[in-house]
Amino acid sequence: MKIVLQNEDVEITAERTLWFERKQTLFLSDVHLGKATHFRKAGMYISGKTGFKDLDRIAFQLRHFQPNRIVFLGDLFHSEYNQEWEAFIDLRNHFKEVEFILIEGNHDIMDLKFYERAGVKVIEEGYIEDGWEWRHHPSENPVGFQICGHIHPGVRIRGKARQSLTLPCFVHEPNRFIFPAFGRLTGKVRYEGANGSRYYAIAGSEILEVVNQE
């Protein structure tokens, strides 16, 4: 779906990414690679294929848009090193011509040497480019127009028979644009934005625009 942010034409996808053609940049947030392994270590059964499927989704987006760079708005990896990191490095090596950038999130706790080995440039949140502020955590004191993640927003869709369903969504508020979590294990939390916010709900392979949640 093509939308306008700060007078810029961009495209949001049902794969939970944003394509900024003028800047040749692909944005996404909250991949949380390694989360399945983390859960299994804690004694919960989660399919080990989940993280690798998310890597396949990233590869598909890279092949489709062919960006000059990809920006992860925090929480690329869930916690400590595991085999999914090596799979990520394989992905990185396959797309050597693309610059990989990570805005630090609260789960990005591995030593910088891991990111250096993977060819990922790590930047503190709050980086400003052309008036856009790249963040992981939303801030109540914006310096520019924020694009961010962390919240894993969801929006409630109501049916005619009083049934409802909460779907992951992008949220467009007056001063920021919040991404849904890219990682399929990450889930969503119903989010109420500022008055006039627009919600772009992800319903399978479709995006549904919702003006408000009432």
C-alpha angles and dihedrals in degrees: 000000000000117000138164122246119181090342091307124120111232137162127228120199138207085241085070097250134122122221117205102191098185090057093036087228132139117205130196137152144211103016092161095196111194095031093120091054090047091054093047091053087054090056099259118126112236124159111259090217095071098085093045090052089054089053089052089053091052090049090051091052091049092051092046100049099025093209127190088227142009121213122203109201095213139300097059091155124031103223136304128019119282140149094288088068090060089050088052090053089053088053091048092051091051091057100041092149091062121083111230115209128183125196104208115255131186092262095049093097104137120115114274090244089073091056092044091053089051093049094244119147110219119209129181114245116263096058110155125212122171090338094309115120113212111211143154098207118046111243129213088211104057121189092191138354103310126226109186149142134197097107097075090212125210131187128210116237115199126208130209093257094057092262118136139192130194114221131186111257150176112244123211110198125172094264104023149028117221122204127217116238111276093205111088093216093056101079128197142265123213107256129197112202131195120294111289095025119152122218125206106200122203110226107175106290093348136081118217120198114221120186095198140351100242 
